[in-house]
Structure formats: structure tokens, C-alpha cells
């Protein structure tokens, strides 16, 4: 009987301690807004019209 009570106490203490930890974020928070400007050129040095640039 003492072993059962000790096991229950140990398990409940472990669960309580693990519940107090902060969760680790899976995704990094976004960076602050930045403005990017420039000219997109192809291999020949000509301007690419309507180019879409993603970061």
C-alpha cells in the first residue's frame, strides 16, 4: 500500500512540475516590417517587368 501511495505521489508531483514549464514556440516570431527596393535584372542585364521577389 505504501508503494502505491508513493508511486501516485511521485507521478502527481512530476506532472505538476512539467505543467509549469513554458512551451517552446514551434515558429519563430516574425521580424519587424522592412522595406526593400531595387531593380530586378535578368542574365542579359535587362530589367524584368512584373518580377515578384519574396524574402
MDAnalysis code that builds the backbone (N, CA, C; Angstrom):
import MDAnalysis as mda
import numpy as np

u = mda.Universe.empty(165, n_residues=55, atom_resindex=np.repeat(np.arange(55), 3), trajectory=True)
u.add_TopologyAttr("name", ["N", "CA", "C"] * 55)
u.add_TopologyAttr("resid", np.arange(1, 56))
u.add_TopologyAttr("resname", ["UNK", "UNK", "UNK", "UNK", "UNK", "UNK", "UNK", "UNK", "UNK", "UNK", "UNK", "UNK", "UNK", "UNK", "UNK", "UNK", "UNK", "UNK", "UNK", "UNK", "UNK", "UNK", "UNK", "UNK", "UNK", "UNK", "UNK", "UNK", "UNK", "UNK", "UNK", "UNK", "UNK", "UNK", "UNK", "UNK", "UNK", "UNK", "UNK", "UNK", "UNK", "UNK", "UNK", "UNK", "UNK", "UNK", "UNK", "UNK", "UNK", "UNK", "UNK", "UNK", "UNK", "UNK", "UNK"])
u.atoms.positions = np.array([
    [0.823, -1.193, 0.000],
    [0.000, 0.000, 0.000],
    [0.870, 1.261, 0.000],
    [1.967, 1.235, 0.763],
    [2.854, 2.398, 0.815],
    [3.513, 2.642, -0.536],
    [3.849, 1.554, -1.226],
    [4.478, 1.707, -2.546],
    [3.510, 2.353, -3.535],
    [2.237, 1.981, -3.450],
    [1.230, 2.553, -4.344],
    [1.052, 4.042, -4.064],
    [0.956, 4.423, -2.820],
    [0.823, 5.838, -2.462],
    [2.054, 6.638, -2.885],
    [3.224, 6.058, -2.687],
    [4.460, 6.734, -3.103],
    [4.489, 6.913, -4.616],
    [4.067, 5.904, -5.358],
    [4.044, 5.994, -6.819],
    [3.071, 7.072, -7.286],
    [1.888, 7.124, -6.665],
    [0.900, 8.144, -7.040],
    [1.426, 9.543, -6.712],
    [2.038, 9.698, -5.563],
    [2.605, 10.987, -5.180],
    [3.709, 11.407, -6.144],
    [4.560, 10.481, -6.508],
    [5.662, 10.780, -7.426],
    [5.146, 11.177, -8.804],
    [4.158, 10.467, -9.290],
    [3.599, 10.774, -10.613],
    [2.906, 12.134, -10.593],
    [2.121, 12.407, -9.551],
    [1.411, 13.685, -9.498],
    [2.385, 14.852, -9.361],
    [3.457, 14.679, -8.609],
    [4.466, 15.730, -8.476],
    [5.166, 15.976, -9.805],
    [5.480, 14.913, -10.519],
    [6.133, 15.043, -11.823],
    [5.235, 15.779, -12.809],
    [3.942, 15.430, -12.830],
    [3.010, 16.096, -13.741],
    [2.839, 17.564, -13.391],
    [2.794, 17.880, -12.109],
    [2.639, 19.275, -11.698],
    [3.860, 20.099, -12.095],
    [5.039, 19.541, -11.924],
    [6.253, 20.278, -12.281],
    [6.372, 20.460, -13.789],
    [6.001, 19.454, -14.561],
    [6.110, 19.575, -16.016],
    [5.054, 20.527, -16.564],
    [3.936, 20.692, -15.880],
    [2.890, 21.595, -16.356],
    [3.276, 23.054, -16.173],
    [4.274, 23.343, -15.345],
    [4.666, 24.722, -15.087],
    [5.710, 25.230, -16.066],
    [6.236, 24.376, -16.900],
    [7.246, 24.809, -17.864],
    [6.575, 25.557, -19.009],
    [7.250, 26.586, -19.503],
    [6.729, 27.342, -20.633],
    [6.900, 26.513, -21.899],
    [5.904, 26.499, -22.777],
    [6.037, 25.741, -24.024],
    [7.056, 26.399, -24.959],
    [7.751, 25.586, -25.711],
    [8.740, 26.070, -26.668],
    [8.003, 26.457, -27.945],
    [8.166, 27.688, -28.440],
    [7.466, 28.073, -29.676],
    [7.980, 27.270, -30.865],
    [7.062, 26.791, -31.693],
    [7.438, 25.996, -32.856],
    [7.864, 26.881, -34.023],
    [7.341, 28.097, -34.062],
    [7.644, 29.028, -35.152],
    [8.269, 30.279, -34.543],
    [9.321, 30.752, -35.149],
    [9.957, 31.982, -34.674],
    [9.028, 33.167, -34.920],
    [9.040, 34.156, -34.046],
    [8.182, 35.327, -34.268],
    [8.640, 36.096, -35.504],
    [7.721, 36.772, -36.173],
    [8.087, 37.496, -37.394],
    [9.018, 38.670, -37.091],
    [9.830, 38.995, -38.060],
    [10.726, 40.138, -37.941],
    [9.931, 41.428, -38.125],
    [10.445, 42.527, -37.618],
    [9.757, 43.806, -37.842],
    [9.669, 44.108, -39.336],
    [8.709, 44.927, -39.699],
    [8.487, 45.301, -41.098],
    [9.709, 46.020, -41.656],
    [10.141, 45.614, -42.823],
    [11.260, 46.266, -43.516],
    [10.840, 46.559, -44.952],
    [11.332, 47.650, -45.471],
    [11.046, 47.999, -46.859],
    [12.257, 47.659, -47.710],
    [12.006, 46.986, -48.825],
    [13.067, 46.588, -49.750],
    [12.745, 47.211, -51.095],
    [13.747, 47.796, -51.713],
    [13.534, 48.378, -53.037],
    [14.736, 48.054, -53.912],
    [14.517, 48.085, -55.209],
    [15.604, 47.812, -56.123],
    [15.077, 47.488, -57.507],
    [15.970, 47.060, -58.373],
    [15.633, 46.721, -59.753],
    [16.064, 45.281, -60.000],
    [15.151, 44.482, -60.566],
    [15.455, 43.086, -60.888],
    [15.873, 43.024, -62.343],
    [17.035, 42.412, -62.564],
    [17.547, 42.293, -63.938],
    [17.813, 40.829, -64.248],
    [17.693, 40.477, -65.522],
    [17.969, 39.102, -65.941],
    [19.447, 38.934, -66.266],
    [19.810, 37.775, -66.841],
    [21.213, 37.478, -67.143],
    [21.824, 38.439, -68.160],
    [20.990, 39.015, -69.013],
    [21.478, 39.938, -70.036],
    [21.565, 41.372, -69.526],
    [21.123, 41.606, -68.281],
    [21.166, 42.948, -67.721],
    [19.932, 43.765, -68.019],
    [18.906, 43.135, -68.588],
    [17.679, 43.848, -68.901],
    [16.730, 43.794, -67.707],
    [15.970, 44.867, -67.529],
    [15.014, 44.948, -66.424],
    [13.903, 43.934, -66.607],
    [13.569, 43.216, -65.525],
    [12.472, 42.247, -65.556],
    [11.205, 42.975, -65.081],
    [10.220, 43.041, -65.960],
    [8.986, 43.748, -65.649],
    [8.034, 42.782, -64.916],
    [7.460, 43.253, -63.820],
    [6.486, 42.455, -63.083],
    [7.098, 41.345, -62.240],
    [8.370, 41.497, -61.897],
    [9.037, 40.460, -61.086],
    [8.481, 40.476, -59.678],
    [8.344, 39.288, -59.095],
    [7.870, 39.138, -57.723],
    [9.025, 38.606, -56.892],
    [9.403, 39.361, -55.873],
    [10.531, 38.981, -55.024],
    [9.996, 38.653, -53.632],
    [10.367, 37.482, -53.116],
    [9.960, 37.111, -51.761],
    [11.196, 36.904, -50.903],
    [11.054, 37.216, -49.657],
    [12.161, 37.037, -48.717],
    [11.869, 35.858, -47.826],
])
